[in-house]
Amino acid sequence: MSRRTVIGDLRVQEILRQDGRVAYTIVEPGGPVHPAADSFLRTCDVGTARTYAYLLVDHLRWLPYEGLSPETVTFYDLERYMGAVGAEFNGPFGQPWREGKKPYQQSTLETAAAALKGFYVHQGKRGINEDVAKGFGGTRLPTKADRNRALLGHVTQEMPANKLRAKRRVRRRHPKLPPEGAREVLLKDFETARDRMVVTWLDDGGFRIGELTGLHLVDLHLRENARCGECRSAHVHICHRETNVNRSRVKTKQYWAVEDGVVQGGKIRRASPAMVHTYFEYMTTEYPPDAVHGMFLVNLCGPTAGLPWKTDSARKLLKRAGYRLDLGLVRPHMWRHKFGSDVLDAADGNAVIARDTGGWASAQTVEEVYGHTDVHDPAFVTALNSVWSESS
């Protein structure tokens, strides 16, 4: 969603609670809370609520555009809406919608379908528009991925279906990697130990940027045989916290706790010698000794000096540097793609090793995204030349 001031229209509102937690809701023109949307979003955790809120507000703006409301919309209308935002739909889906904006991509269409199903099923439980809620009923056969995720997947016979979900386009994706030699160029250009450390940790650790900016000092066990006893070598515990001052969140949420002052659990990621070296350089030269928030990455100058560094700041740092150094667009996530590809190659295609080193949800994801043969690989070239010689 593009950031713009919304006046006289539905909009998403962020709510900061007294305990530091954040919630999201949808408000109507003038400020009152949209009761149906707010009731549904209260049932979601904060990460899901934020995503669903921005997708749901788009749908709620579309309803009056078509002379509809959450109480009068039909399931066919919902199918028309999905067609209006980019899904395949056989039939007219109304007037042009979201003019000037790109259609939703495949993953966004799937998330939008899940948000609409959750919203209208929740409405049906409240006795509102029960016919639409019933339209979401139905089951499908479980896939291999469904069985792997389920506790008793081997006996699972059916899974709940979502009729609004866009038809999946099965294709092998080629992720965008950082420009060739970007690490060396950036390390040479960056003047602060923090910025050099960020590049090193992204490249050697495969961190998502939210994981990196959400780290606390207590999460870092950068020595041999740390007290947690969960990894013999230097490592990091990636822990999801709702109360981070900089709003950084972890995508994969695993249970963690603090026992006797030591962090236990979370997602464990090993640290390279270069990561440990840049950590000590940063901590001994730039980290403010009076910081009380306990977070790892901080702003180094300006009015916010000493406060936790945000994900936006990290993205903009790399983007500016990429264009300044003629590298092109540089995003933090490019290094995660590079990390996944490199580990999968080094592990001779073992997707389970790559999954665990980078914290991906499944080995299947690793295989789909990173399991590509290099077209210039000697073995690939030899095999192709052999076929061509036989054909001629």
C-alpha positions in Angstrom: 0.0 0.0 0.0 1.3 3.5 -0.8 1.7 5.9 2.0 -0.6 8.9 1.6 -2.8 11.1 3.8 -6.4 9.7 3.7 -9.1 12.3 4.3 -12.8 11.5 4.0 -12.2 7.8 3.5 -11.7 4.6 5.5 -8.1 4.2 6.7 -5.9 1.9 8.8 -5.1 3.2 12.3 -2.2 2.1 14.4 -2.9 2.0 18.2 -0.1 2.1 20.7 -1.1 0.4 24.0 0.2 1.4 27.4 2.3 -1.8 27.7 4.2 -0.9 24.5 2.2 -3.4 22.3 0.8 -2.2 19.0 -2.6 -3.0 17.5 -4.3 -2.1 14.2 -7.9 -1.2 13.4 -9.8 0.5 10.6 -11.5 3.9 11.2 -14.2 5.6 9.3 -14.1 9.2 8.0 -14.2 11.5 11.0 -12.5 9.0 13.3 -15.0 6.5 14.6 -13.9 2.8 14.6 -15.4 0.6 11.9 -17.2 -1.8 14.2 -17.2 -4.9 11.9 -13.5 -4.6 10.9 -12.4 -3.8 14.5 -14.2 -6.8 15.9 -12.5 -9.1 13.4 -9.0 -7.6 13.7 -9.1 -8.0 17.5 -9.0 -11.7 17.0 -5.7 -11.6 15.1 -2.2 -11.2 16.4 -0.5 -7.9 15.6 1.5 -9.0 12.6 -1.6 -10.7 11.0 -3.8 -7.7 12.0 -1.5 -5.2 10.2 -1.4 -7.2 7.0 -5.2 -8.0 7.0 -6.1 -4.4 7.9 -4.4 -2.9 4.8 -6.0 -5.6 2.6 -9.4 -5.3 4.2 -9.5 -1.5 4.0 -9.1 -1.8 0.2 -12.1 -4.2 0.1 -14.2 -2.0 2.4 -13.6 1.0 0.2 -14.7 -1.1 -2.8 -18.1 -2.0 -1.3 -19.8 1.4 -1.4 -18.2 2.0 -4.8 -20.4 -0.9 -6.0 -23.4 0.1 -3.8 -22.7 -2.8 -1.4 -22.0 -3.2 2.3 -20.7 -6.1 4.5 -24.3 -7.0 5.3 -25.5 -7.1 1.7 -22.5 -8.4 -0.3 -22.8 -11.8 -1.9 -20.2 -14.5 -2.5 -20.4 -13.7 -6.2 -19.6 -10.1 -5.4 -16.5 -11.2 -3.5 -15.4 -13.2 -6.6 -15.8 -10.0 -8.6 -13.7 -8.1 -6.1 -10.9 -10.6 -6.4 -11.1 -10.2 -10.1 -10.9 -6.5 -9.7 -7.6 -6.7 -7.8 -5.9 -9.2 -10.1 -7.3 -12.7 -9.8 -8.5 -14.7 -12.8 -12.3 -14.2 -13.1 -14.6 -15.2 -15.9 -17.1 -12.5 -16.2 -17.6 -8.7 -15.6 -16.2 -7.5 -12.3 -17.6 -4.0 -12.4 -16.1 -0.6 -12.9 -12.4 -0.1 -13.1 -10.9 -0.3 -9.6 -7.6 0.9 -8.1 -6.8 2.9 -11.2 -3.1 3.6 -11.5 -2.1 0.8 -9.2 -0.7 -2.6 -10.1 -2.8 -5.8 -9.6 -2.0 -7.8 -6.5 0.7 -10.4 -7.0 0.1 -14.1 -6.4 1.1 -14.1 -2.7 -1.0 -11.0 -2.0 -4.0 -12.5 -3.7 -3.7 -15.5 -1.5 -3.4 -13.3 1.6 -6.4 -11.2 0.5 -8.5 -14.3 0.1 -7.6 -15.4 3.6 -8.4 -12.0 5.0 -11.8 -11.9 3.3 -12.6 -15.4 4.5 -11.6 -14.6 8.1 -13.7 -11.4 8.0 -16.9 -12.8 6.6 -16.7 -16.1 8.6 -16.3 -13.9 11.7 -19.3 -11.9 10.6 -21.3 -15.1 10.1 -20.5 -16.1 13.7 -22.1 -12.9 14.8 -25.2 -13.6 12.8 -24.4 -11.2 10.0 -24.6 -12.2 6.4 -24.5 -15.9 7.2 -25.0 -16.9 3.6 -21.6 -15.5 2.6 -20.0 -17.2 5.6 -21.5 -20.6 4.5 -20.1 -20.0 1.0 -16.6 -20.3 2.4 -17.4 -23.8 3.6 -16.0 -26.8 1.9 -12.9 -29.0 2.0 -10.1 -30.1 -0.3 -7.6 -32.9 -0.4 -4.4 -32.3 1.6 -1.2 -31.6 -0.2 2.2 -33.0 0.7 3.0 -29.7 2.4 -0.2 -29.8 4.4 0.6 -33.3 5.7 4.1 -32.2 6.6 2.8 -29.3 8.6 0.0 -31.2 10.4 0.6 -33.0 13.7 -1.0 -36.2 12.4 -0.5 -35.5 8.7 -0.4 -39.1 7.7 -4.0 -39.6 8.7 -5.3 -36.2 7.5 -8.0 -36.8 4.9 -9.2 -33.3 4.1 -8.3 -29.6 4.6 -10.5 -26.5 4.8 -10.8 -24.8 1.4 -11.0 -21.2 0.4 -13.0 -20.7 -2.8 -11.7 -17.1 -3.2 -8.1 -18.2 -3.3 -6.5 -17.4 -6.7 -5.5 -20.3 -8.8 -1.8 -21.0 -8.0 0.6 -20.5 -10.7 3.3 -23.1 -10.3 6.6 -21.7 -11.4 10.2 -21.8 -10.3 11.3 -18.4 -9.1 14.7 -16.9 -9.6 15.4 -14.7 -6.6 17.3 -11.4 -7.1 20.8 -11.6 -5.7 23.0 -8.6 -4.7 25.2 -7.1 -7.4 28.4 -8.9 -8.0 31.1 -7.7 -5.5 28.6 -5.6 -3.5 29.9 -6.8 -0.2 33.5 -5.8 -0.8 32.5 -2.4 -2.3 30.1 -1.5 0.5 32.6 -2.6 3.2 35.2 -0.3 1.7 32.8 2.6 1.3 31.0 2.5 4.7 32.7 4.6 7.4 30.9 3.3 10.5 31.5 0.0 12.2 27.7 -0.5 12.5 27.2 -0.2 8.7 30.0 -2.6 7.9 28.7 -5.0 10.5 25.2 -4.9 9.0 26.5 -5.9 5.6 28.6 -8.7 7.1 25.8 -10.1 9.1 23.3 -10.0 6.2 25.8 -11.8 4.0 27.1 -14.4 6.4 23.9 -15.0 8.4 21.1 -14.7 5.9 19.1 -12.6 8.3 15.8 -11.0 7.4 16.1 -7.3 8.1 13.4 -7.5 10.8 15.3 -10.3 12.5 18.5 -8.2 12.5 17.1 -4.9 13.7 15.0 -6.8 16.3 18.0 -8.4 18.1 18.7 -7.6 21.7 22.1 -7.8 23.3 21.0 -10.7 25.4 20.1 -12.7 22.2 23.8 -12.7 21.2 25.8 -15.7 22.4 29.0 -15.0 20.5 31.4 -17.4 22.3 32.0 -21.1 22.5 29.9 -23.2 24.9 27.4 -20.4 25.9 25.3 -20.9 29.0 22.1 -21.6 27.0 23.6 -25.0 26.1 21.7 -25.1 22.8 24.7 -24.6 20.4 28.4 -25.2 21.1 29.7 -22.5 18.8 28.9 -18.7 18.6 25.3 -18.2 17.7 22.3 -15.8 17.9 18.8 -16.4 19.2 16.1 -14.9 17.0 13.2 -14.1 19.3 9.8 -12.5 18.4 8.9 -9.5 20.6 5.8 -7.4 20.3 7.2 -4.6 22.4 10.4 -3.7 20.4 10.7 0.1 20.5 11.6 0.2 16.7 8.6 -2.1 15.9 10.8 -4.8 14.4 9.2 -8.2 14.3 10.3 -11.7 13.5 8.4 -13.6 10.7 8.9 -17.1 12.1 7.8 -17.1 15.7 9.2 -19.8 17.9 8.9 -20.1 21.6 11.6 -18.6 23.7 12.1 -17.6 27.4 14.7 -16.2 29.7 15.9 -18.7 32.3 18.3 -17.5 35.0 19.1 -14.4 32.9 19.9 -16.5 29.8 17.8 -16.5 26.6 16.6 -20.0 25.7 14.8 -21.1 22.5 13.8 -19.0 19.6 15.4 -19.6 16.2 19.1 -20.3 16.5 21.4 -18.9 13.8 25.2 -19.6 13.9 27.6 -16.7 13.7 30.7 -16.6 11.5 34.1 -15.4 12.8 33.7 -12.3 10.6 30.3 -11.6 12.3 31.9 -11.9 15.7 34.8 -9.6 14.7 32.5 -6.8 13.4 30.4 -7.1 16.5 33.3 -6.4 18.8 34.4 -3.5 16.6 31.0 -2.0 16.8 30.4 -2.5 20.5 33.8 -1.1 21.5 33.8 1.9 19.3 30.2 3.1 18.6 27.6 1.5 20.9 26.4 4.0 23.5 27.3 2.9 27.0 24.2 4.6 28.5 21.7 2.8 26.3 18.9 1.3 28.5 16.7 -0.2 25.8 19.0 -3.2 25.4 18.6 -3.4 21.6 21.6 -4.3 19.3 21.5 -1.8 16.5 21.2 1.9 17.3 21.2 5.3 15.5 24.6 6.9 15.6 23.9 10.6 15.0 21.2 13.2 14.9 18.4 13.8 17.4 17.7 10.0 17.6 21.3 9.0 18.4 21.3 6.1 20.8 17.8 5.0 20.0 17.1 1.6 18.2 17.7 1.5 14.5 14.6 0.8 12.3 14.2 -1.5 9.4 13.4 1.5 7.1 16.7 3.1 8.0 18.6 -0.1 7.1 16.9 -0.4 3.8 17.5 3.3 2.9 21.1 3.0 3.9 21.7 0.2 1.4 19.5 1.7 -1.3 21.4 5.0 -1.2 24.8 3.3 -1.2 23.9 1.1 -4.1 23.0 4.0 -6.3 25.9 6.1 -5.1 28.4 3.4 -5.9 26.8 2.5 -9.2 25.8 -1.0 -8.0 22.1 -0.4 -8.8 19.3 -1.2 -6.4 20.5 -3.0 -3.2 18.0 -4.5 -0.8 18.7 -6.3 2.5 16.7 -9.4 1.4 19.0 -9.9 -1.6 21.7 -11.2 0.8 19.2 -13.7 2.2 18.6 -15.1 -1.3 22.4 -15.2 -1.8 22.9 -17.0 1.5 20.2 -19.6 0.6 21.7 -20.3 -2.8 25.2 -20.5 -1.5 24.3 -22.9 1.4 22.2 -25.1 -0.9 25.2 -25.4 -3.4 27.7 -26.1 -0.6 25.4 -28.8 0.9 25.2 -30.6 -2.5 21.5 -29.8 -2.8 20.5 -30.8 0.7 17.5 -28.6 1.3 17.1 -29.6 4.9 20.5 -28.2 5.8 19.7 -25.0 3.9 16.4 -24.8 5.6 17.9 -25.0 9.1 20.8 -22.7 8.5 18.6 -19.9 7.2 15.4 -20.4 9.2 13.1 -21.1 6.3 9.7 -22.6 7.0 10.2 -25.7 4.9 12.7 -27.5 2.8 10.2 -27.4 -0.1 10.4 -23.6 0.0 14.2 -23.8 -0.3 14.0 -26.2 -3.2 11.4 -24.1 -5.1 13.2 -20.8 -4.6 16.9 -21.7 -4.6 17.1 -25.1 -6.3 18.2 -23.9 -9.7 21.1 -25.1 -11.8 23.6 -22.6 -12.8 23.4 -22.5 -16.6 27.2 -21.8 -16.7 28.1 -24.7 -14.4 30.7 -27.0 -16.0 28.6 -30.1 -15.5 25.5 -28.4 -17.0 27.6 -27.2 -20.0 29.1 -30.6 -20.5 25.7 -32.4 -20.4 24.2 -29.9 -22.9 27.2 -30.1 -25.3 26.9 -33.9 -25.1 23.3 -33.8 -26.1 23.9 -31.3 -28.9 26.8 -33.4 -30.3 24.6 -36.5 -30.3 21.8 -34.6 -32.1 24.1 -33.4 -34.8 
